[in-house]
Amino acid sequence: MNDKHLICLDLDGTLLTDEKTISPYTKHVLERLREEGHEVMISTGRPYRASEIYYNELALDSPIVNFNGAFIHHPKDDDFKGVHTPLDLSIARAIFEQLEDLNIQNIIAEVKDHVYFHYHDEYLFQGFTMGNPVVKNGNLNLILQEGPTSILIQAEDEHVPAIREHLSHVYAEQVEHRRWGAPYPVIEIVKKGINKAVGIQYVSEKLGINQKNIIAFGDEDNDFEMIEYAGTGVAMANAIQELKMRADKVTLSNNEDGIGVFLADYFNLEGRA
């Protein structure tokens, strides 16, 4: 297959095993495809500081989509025109003010690689400070002085539906919100219209790669748009059912080399020296 392809990889539950590692086989397949001239990129809800370790492990030299499309950049090319699309500060502050009314336990605001905790929480602190970001604690309405890249809301499961209903009703024209799963079950909020598909479209156009030659892998609801936009959208076996219904193909799970097996077959790697 001679046409240059763009291969877009979600991290958690997709490229990464449950132990948060990249399997040797999948890594080998991705290296082969890069050697043959295809582009491999990461498209994740994580900030860059929490995905850099995998970017470097794969020795990538491509743009990356972080914060589900709110931050698109190229870590190794200063000439690449990055895009940062934060939430409006006024909207963020309005959400912060409803902390108690909505039974919210905690809110974390992230501005690229700066992290702001409304309340210090050691468990969340350990999870969201990967990569040694600048961290501040306190009333977010006082310490946050610019629009956040994303907001993360922590709440008990029983209160999550009401919080999401409120966000959809009051801020339908301003924000997008998605639910994360384990190990950090939170509601993530980004600016309206932002998703991974926006990111991979921007990158593919910059790289001159046709939409039909985009292959994307995912497992959760923040992958919906990316899977639908890609020429070939692939859901992992461990993906939620709604994603599998939107995908063109379903591969093996993240613990079974789902990405490597699919790509080796798609590009007929096993049949070539």
C-alpha positions as a Markdown table, in Angstrom:
| # | Residue | x | y | z |
|---|---|---|---|---|
| 1 | Met | 0.0 | 0.0 | 0.0 |
| 2 | Asn | 1.9 | 3.0 | -1.3 |
| 3 | Asp | -0.3 | 5.9 | -0.3 |
| 4 | Lys | 1.0 | 7.7 | 2.8 |
| 5 | His | -1.3 | 7.1 | 5.8 |
| 6 | Leu | -1.8 | 8.9 | 9.1 |
| 7 | Ile | -2.3 | 6.4 | 12.0 |
| 8 | Cys | -3.9 | 8.1 | 15.0 |
| 9 | Leu | -3.6 | 6.4 | 18.4 |
| 10 | Asp | -5.6 | 7.0 | 21.6 |
| 11 | Leu | -3.5 | 6.0 | 24.6 |
| 12 | Asp | -5.4 | 4.6 | 27.6 |
| 13 | Gly | -7.3 | 1.5 | 26.8 |
| 14 | Thr | -6.0 | 1.5 | 23.2 |
| 15 | Leu | -2.3 | 1.8 | 22.6 |
| 16 | Leu | -1.5 | 1.2 | 26.2 |
| 17 | Thr | -2.1 | -2.1 | 28.0 |
| 18 | Asp | -3.8 | -2.1 | 31.3 |
| 19 | Glu | -0.3 | -1.9 | 32.9 |
| 20 | Lys | 0.2 | 1.4 | 30.9 |
| 21 | Thr | 2.8 | -0.1 | 28.7 |
| 22 | Ile | 3.3 | -0.4 | 24.9 |
| 23 | Ser | 3.6 | -4.0 | 23.9 |
| 24 | Pro | 6.8 | -4.9 | 22.0 |
| 25 | Tyr | 4.9 | -6.3 | 19.0 |
| 26 | Thr | 2.7 | -3.3 | 18.5 |
| 27 | Lys | 5.7 | -1.0 | 18.9 |
| 28 | His | 7.6 | -3.0 | 16.3 |
| 29 | Val | 4.7 | -2.7 | 13.8 |
| 30 | Leu | 4.5 | 1.0 | 14.3 |
| 31 | Glu | 8.2 | 1.3 | 13.7 |
| 32 | Arg | 8.0 | -0.6 | 10.5 |
| 33 | Leu | 5.2 | 1.6 | 9.2 |
| 34 | Arg | 7.1 | 4.7 | 10.1 |
| 35 | Glu | 10.2 | 3.4 | 8.2 |
| 36 | Glu | 7.9 | 2.9 | 5.2 |
| 37 | Gly | 6.9 | 6.6 | 5.3 |
| 38 | His | 3.6 | 6.5 | 7.1 |
| 39 | Glu | 2.9 | 9.0 | 9.9 |
| 40 | Val | 2.1 | 7.8 | 13.4 |
| 41 | Met | 0.6 | 10.2 | 15.9 |
| 42 | Ile | -0.9 | 10.2 | 19.4 |
| 43 | Ser | -4.4 | 11.7 | 19.9 |
| 44 | Thr | -5.4 | 11.7 | 23.6 |
| 45 | Gly | -7.3 | 13.4 | 26.3 |
| 46 | Arg | -4.1 | 13.5 | 28.3 |
| 47 | Pro | -2.0 | 16.7 | 28.5 |
| 48 | Tyr | 1.3 | 16.5 | 26.8 |
| 49 | Arg | 3.3 | 16.1 | 30.0 |
| 50 | Ala | 1.4 | 12.8 | 30.6 |
| 51 | Ser | 1.8 | 11.5 | 27.1 |
| 52 | Glu | 5.4 | 12.7 | 26.4 |
| 53 | Ile | 6.9 | 9.4 | 27.8 |
| 54 | Tyr | 5.0 | 7.4 | 25.1 |
| 55 | Tyr | 5.8 | 9.9 | 22.4 |
| 56 | Asn | 9.5 | 9.5 | 23.1 |
| 57 | Glu | 9.3 | 5.7 | 23.5 |
| 58 | Leu | 7.9 | 5.5 | 20.0 |
| 59 | Ala | 10.6 | 8.0 | 18.8 |
| 60 | Leu | 7.8 | 10.0 | 17.1 |
| 61 | Asp | 8.5 | 13.1 | 15.0 |
| 62 | Ser | 4.9 | 14.1 | 14.4 |
| 63 | Pro | 2.3 | 16.5 | 15.8 |
| 64 | Ile | 0.3 | 15.4 | 18.8 |
| 65 | Val | -3.3 | 16.0 | 19.8 |
| 66 | Asn | -3.7 | 16.6 | 23.6 |
| 67 | Phe | -6.7 | 17.5 | 25.7 |
| 68 | Asn | -9.1 | 15.8 | 23.2 |
| 69 | Gly | -8.2 | 18.4 | 20.5 |
| 70 | Ala | -8.0 | 21.5 | 22.7 |
| 71 | Phe | -4.2 | 21.6 | 22.2 |
| 72 | Ile | -2.6 | 20.6 | 18.9 |
| 73 | His | 1.2 | 21.0 | 18.6 |
| 74 | His | 4.5 | 19.5 | 17.4 |
| 75 | Pro | 7.0 | 18.9 | 20.2 |
| 76 | Lys | 9.9 | 18.8 | 17.8 |
| 77 | Asp | 9.1 | 21.4 | 15.2 |
| 78 | Asp | 8.9 | 25.1 | 16.3 |
| 79 | Asp | 7.7 | 26.0 | 12.8 |
| 80 | Phe | 4.5 | 23.9 | 13.1 |
| 81 | Lys | 1.6 | 26.3 | 13.9 |
| 82 | Gly | 0.0 | 24.9 | 17.0 |
| 83 | Val | -3.5 | 25.5 | 18.1 |
| 84 | His | -4.7 | 26.1 | 21.7 |
| 85 | Thr | -8.4 | 26.4 | 22.2 |
| 86 | Pro | -9.2 | 27.1 | 25.8 |
| 87 | Leu | -12.6 | 27.6 | 27.5 |
| 88 | Asp | -13.8 | 31.2 | 28.1 |
| 89 | Leu | -12.7 | 32.3 | 31.5 |
| 90 | Ser | -16.1 | 33.7 | 32.3 |
| 91 | Ile | -17.7 | 30.3 | 31.6 |
| 92 | Ala | -15.1 | 28.5 | 33.8 |
| 93 | Arg | -15.7 | 30.9 | 36.7 |
| 94 | Ala | -19.5 | 30.4 | 36.4 |
| 95 | Ile | -19.0 | 26.6 | 36.7 |
| 96 | Phe | -16.6 | 27.1 | 39.7 |
| 97 | Glu | -19.2 | 29.1 | 41.6 |
| 98 | Gln | -21.7 | 26.2 | 41.4 |
| 99 | Leu | -19.4 | 23.8 | 43.3 |
| 100 | Glu | -21.6 | 23.3 | 46.3 |
| 101 | Asp | -25.0 | 23.6 | 44.5 |
| 102 | Leu | -24.1 | 20.7 | 42.2 |
| 103 | Asn | -22.5 | 18.4 | 44.9 |
| 104 | Ile | -19.1 | 18.7 | 43.3 |
| 105 | Gln | -16.3 | 17.2 | 45.4 |
| 106 | Asn | -13.4 | 18.9 | 43.6 |
| 107 | Ile | -12.5 | 20.8 | 40.4 |
| 108 | Ile | -9.2 | 20.8 | 38.6 |
| 109 | Ala | -8.4 | 23.3 | 35.9 |
| 110 | Glu | -5.5 | 22.8 | 33.5 |
| 111 | Val | -3.9 | 25.4 | 31.3 |
| 112 | Lys | -1.5 | 23.4 | 29.0 |
| 113 | Asp | 1.0 | 22.1 | 31.6 |
| 114 | His | -0.2 | 24.2 | 34.6 |
| 115 | Val | -2.6 | 22.5 | 37.0 |
| 116 | Tyr | -4.9 | 24.2 | 39.5 |
| 117 | Phe | -6.7 | 22.3 | 42.2 |
| 118 | His | -9.7 | 23.9 | 44.0 |
| 119 | Tyr | -9.0 | 21.5 | 46.9 |
| 120 | His | -5.8 | 19.6 | 47.5 |
| 121 | Asp | -6.4 | 15.8 | 47.1 |
| 122 | Glu | -3.4 | 13.5 | 47.4 |
| 123 | Tyr | -4.9 | 10.8 | 45.2 |
| 124 | Leu | -5.8 | 13.2 | 42.3 |
| 125 | Phe | -2.5 | 15.1 | 42.9 |
| 126 | Gln | -0.5 | 11.9 | 42.2 |
| 127 | Gly | -2.5 | 11.2 | 39.0 |
| 128 | Phe | -2.6 | 14.7 | 37.5 |
| 129 | Thr | 0.9 | 15.9 | 38.2 |
| 130 | Met | 2.7 | 13.5 | 36.0 |
| 131 | Gly | 5.5 | 15.4 | 34.2 |
| 132 | Asn | 6.1 | 17.9 | 37.1 |
| 133 | Pro | 3.7 | 20.7 | 36.0 |
| 134 | Val | 3.3 | 24.0 | 37.8 |
| 135 | Val | 0.7 | 23.2 | 40.5 |
| 136 | Lys | -1.4 | 25.6 | 42.5 |
| 137 | Asn | -4.2 | 25.0 | 45.1 |
| 138 | Gly | -7.0 | 27.3 | 46.2 |
| 139 | Asn | -10.2 | 29.1 | 45.1 |
| 140 | Leu | -10.1 | 28.7 | 41.4 |
| 141 | Asn | -12.0 | 32.0 | 40.9 |
| 142 | Leu | -9.1 | 33.8 | 42.5 |
| 143 | Ile | -6.0 | 31.9 | 41.3 |
| 144 | Leu | -7.0 | 31.2 | 37.7 |
| 145 | Gln | -6.4 | 34.2 | 35.6 |
| 146 | Glu | -6.8 | 32.8 | 32.0 |
| 147 | Gly | -9.2 | 30.5 | 30.2 |
| 148 | Pro | -8.4 | 26.8 | 31.1 |
| 149 | Thr | -7.6 | 24.2 | 28.4 |
| 150 | Ser | -9.9 | 21.9 | 30.2 |
| 151 | Ile | -11.8 | 21.5 | 33.5 |
| 152 | Leu | -12.1 | 18.2 | 35.4 |
| 153 | Ile | -15.0 | 17.7 | 37.8 |
| 154 | Gln | -14.8 | 15.1 | 40.5 |
| 155 | Ala | -18.1 | 13.9 | 42.0 |
| 156 | Glu | -19.8 | 10.9 | 43.5 |
| 157 | Asp | -21.4 | 8.6 | 40.9 |
| 158 | Glu | -24.9 | 9.3 | 42.1 |
| 159 | His | -24.4 | 13.1 | 41.4 |
| 160 | Val | -22.8 | 12.7 | 38.0 |
| 161 | Pro | -26.0 | 12.5 | 35.9 |
| 162 | Ala | -27.4 | 15.7 | 37.4 |
| 163 | Ile | -24.1 | 17.6 | 36.9 |
| 164 | Arg | -24.0 | 16.5 | 33.2 |
| 165 | Glu | -27.6 | 17.4 | 32.7 |
| 166 | His | -27.0 | 20.8 | 34.2 |
| 167 | Leu | -23.9 | 21.4 | 31.9 |
| 168 | Ser | -25.9 | 20.3 | 28.9 |
| 169 | His | -28.9 | 22.6 | 29.8 |
| 170 | Val | -27.0 | 25.7 | 30.9 |
| 171 | Tyr | -23.9 | 25.6 | 28.8 |
| 172 | Ala | -25.0 | 23.7 | 25.7 |
| 173 | Glu | -23.6 | 26.4 | 23.4 |
| 174 | Gln | -20.3 | 26.9 | 25.3 |
| 175 | Val | -18.9 | 23.5 | 26.4 |
| 176 | Glu | -18.5 | 19.8 | 25.6 |
| 177 | His | -18.3 | 17.3 | 28.4 |
| 178 | Arg | -17.4 | 13.7 | 28.6 |
| 179 | Arg | -17.0 | 11.1 | 31.4 |
| 180 | Trp | -13.7 | 9.5 | 32.1 |
| 181 | Gly | -13.5 | 5.9 | 33.5 |
| 182 | Ala | -11.1 | 4.4 | 36.0 |
| 183 | Pro | -8.7 | 5.1 | 37.5 |
| 184 | Tyr | -9.9 | 8.7 | 37.6 |
| 185 | Pro | -13.6 | 8.9 | 37.2 |
| 186 | Val | -14.2 | 12.6 | 36.4 |
| 187 | Ile | -16.2 | 14.7 | 34.0 |
| 188 | Glu | -14.0 | 16.6 | 31.5 |
| 189 | Ile | -15.1 | 19.9 | 30.1 |
| 190 | Val | -13.6 | 21.5 | 27.0 |
| 191 | Lys | -14.8 | 24.3 | 24.7 |
| 192 | Lys | -17.8 | 23.6 | 22.4 |
| 193 | Gly | -16.8 | 22.1 | 19.1 |
| 194 | Ile | -13.5 | 20.7 | 20.4 |
| 195 | Asn | -12.8 | 16.9 | 19.9 |
| 196 | Lys | -10.1 | 14.6 | 18.6 |
| 197 | Ala | -11.5 | 14.8 | 15.0 |
| 198 | Val | -10.8 | 18.5 | 14.9 |
| 199 | Gly | -7.2 | 17.7 | 15.9 |
| 200 | Ile | -6.5 | 14.9 | 13.4 |
| 201 | Gln | -8.2 | 16.9 | 10.6 |
| 202 | Tyr | -5.9 | 19.8 | 11.3 |
| 203 | Val | -2.8 | 17.6 | 11.3 |
| 204 | Ser | -3.8 | 15.6 | 8.2 |
| 205 | Glu | -4.3 | 18.8 | 6.3 |
| 206 | Lys | -0.9 | 20.1 | 7.4 |
| 207 | Leu | 0.8 | 16.9 | 6.4 |
| 208 | Gly | -1.1 | 16.6 | 3.1 |
| 209 | Ile | -2.7 | 13.3 | 3.9 |
| 210 | Asn | -6.2 | 12.5 | 2.5 |
| 211 | Gln | -9.0 | 11.7 | 4.9 |
| 212 | Lys | -9.5 | 8.3 | 3.4 |
| 213 | Asn | -5.9 | 7.4 | 4.4 |
| 214 | Ile | -6.5 | 8.2 | 8.1 |
| 215 | Ile | -6.7 | 5.1 | 10.4 |
| 216 | Ala | -7.8 | 5.9 | 14.0 |
| 217 | Phe | -8.0 | 3.6 | 17.0 |
| 218 | Gly | -10.0 | 4.2 | 20.2 |
| 219 | Asp | -12.0 | 2.8 | 23.0 |
| 220 | Glu | -14.1 | 5.4 | 24.8 |
| 221 | Asp | -16.7 | 8.1 | 24.1 |
| 222 | Asn | -14.1 | 10.8 | 23.6 |
| 223 | Asp | -13.1 | 8.8 | 20.5 |
| 224 | Phe | -16.5 | 9.0 | 18.8 |
| 225 | Glu | -15.8 | 11.9 | 16.5 |
| 226 | Met | -12.3 | 10.7 | 15.6 |
| 227 | Ile | -13.4 | 7.2 | 14.8 |
| 228 | Glu | -16.2 | 8.6 | 12.6 |
| 229 | Tyr | -14.0 | 11.1 | 10.8 |
| 230 | Ala | -11.2 | 8.7 | 10.0 |
| 231 | Gly | -11.2 | 6.9 | 6.7 |
| 232 | Thr | -10.9 | 3.7 | 8.7 |
| 233 | Gly | -12.1 | 4.0 | 12.3 |
| 234 | Val | -11.1 | 1.0 | 14.5 |
| 235 | Ala | -12.6 | 0.2 | 17.9 |
| 236 | Met | -10.7 | -2.0 | 20.4 |
| 237 | Ala | -12.4 | -5.2 | 21.6 |
| 238 | Asn | -12.5 | -3.6 | 25.1 |
| 239 | Ala | -14.2 | -0.5 | 23.7 |
| 240 | Ile | -17.6 | 0.7 | 24.8 |
| 241 | Gln | -20.4 | -0.7 | 22.7 |
| 242 | Glu | -21.4 | 2.8 | 21.4 |
| 243 | Leu | -17.9 | 3.2 | 19.8 |
| 244 | Lys | -18.0 | -0.3 | 18.2 |
| 245 | Met | -21.3 | 0.7 | 16.6 |
| 246 | Arg | -19.6 | 3.8 | 15.0 |
| 247 | Ala | -16.4 | 2.1 | 14.0 |
| 248 | Asp | -15.6 | 0.6 | 10.6 |
| 249 | Lys | -13.7 | -2.3 | 12.2 |
| 250 | Val | -13.2 | -3.9 | 15.6 |
| 251 | Thr | -9.8 | -5.3 | 16.5 |
| 252 | Leu | -8.4 | -7.2 | 19.5 |
| 253 | Ser | -8.2 | -5.6 | 22.9 |
| 254 | Asn | -5.5 | -3.3 | 24.2 |
| 255 | Asn | -3.9 | -6.3 | 26.0 |
| 256 | Glu | -3.9 | -8.5 | 22.9 |
| 257 | Asp | -1.9 | -6.3 | 20.5 |
| 258 | Gly | -5.1 | -5.0 | 18.8 |
| 259 | Ile | -3.3 | -2.2 | 17.1 |
| 260 | Gly | -0.3 | -4.2 | 15.9 |
| 261 | Val | -2.4 | -7.1 | 14.7 |
| 262 | Phe | -4.8 | -4.9 | 12.7 |
| 263 | Leu | -2.1 | -2.8 | 11.1 |
| 264 | Ala | 0.1 | -5.8 | 10.2 |
| 265 | Asp | -2.9 | -7.3 | 8.4 |
| 266 | Tyr | -4.0 | -4.0 | 6.8 |
| 267 | Phe | -0.6 | -3.2 | 5.4 |
| 268 | Asn | 0.2 | -6.9 | 4.7 |
| 269 | Leu | 3.4 | -6.6 | 6.8 |
| 270 | Glu | 3.7 | -10.3 | 7.5 |
| 271 | Gly | 3.9 | -11.1 | 3.8 |
| 272 | Arg | 6.8 | -8.7 | 3.2 |
| 273 | Ala | 10.4 | -9.1 | 4.2 |
